[in-house]
Amino acid sequence: MSTWRKSSYSVNQSDCVEVGHGVGIRDSKAPTTHLPVSGKAWSAFLTRVKSAR
């Protein structure tokens, strides 16, 4: 079982995206399903998001 984390920027506990190490991402409103994401894909995503600031 993975530990799911929410962004510290998420003030509303029900409207956010959660990330699970080694598992993927999921919507906090539908926690029973998730989108599997590899570590390499997640790293590329974060790099892209950070460069768009």
C-alpha positions in Angstrom: 0.0 0.0 0.0 1.3 3.4 -0.9 1.2 6.7 1.0 -0.7 9.3 -0.9 0.4 12.9 -0.6 -1.5 16.1 -1.4 0.1 19.4 -2.4 0.7 21.9 0.4 -1.0 24.4 -1.9 -4.3 22.4 -1.6 -6.4 24.2 1.0 -9.5 22.3 0.2 -9.2 18.6 1.3 -11.5 17.2 -1.4 -10.5 19.1 -4.6 -6.9 18.1 -5.3 -4.6 15.7 -7.0 -2.7 13.2 -4.9 0.6 11.5 -5.7 1.6 8.1 -4.5 5.2 7.0 -4.6 5.6 4.0 -6.9 1.9 4.1 -7.8 0.8 7.1 -9.7 -1.6 10.0 -9.4 -5.3 10.1 -8.5 -8.1 12.6 -7.9 -9.0 13.0 -4.2 -12.7 12.7 -5.1 -12.2 9.3 -6.7 -9.4 7.7 -4.5 -10.2 4.1 -5.5 -8.7 4.6 -9.0 -5.4 5.9 -10.1 -3.3 6.6 -13.1 0.0 4.6 -13.1 3.0 6.8 -13.8 6.6 5.7 -14.1 9.3 7.5 -12.1 10.9 8.7 -15.4 7.6 10.1 -16.7 6.9 11.8 -13.3 10.3 13.4 -13.3 9.9 14.7 -16.9 6.5 16.1 -15.9 7.8 17.9 -12.9 10.7 19.3 -14.9 8.3 20.6 -17.6 6.0 22.2 -15.0 8.9 23.9 -13.2 10.2 25.3 -16.5 6.7 26.8 -17.3 6.7 29.1 -14.3 
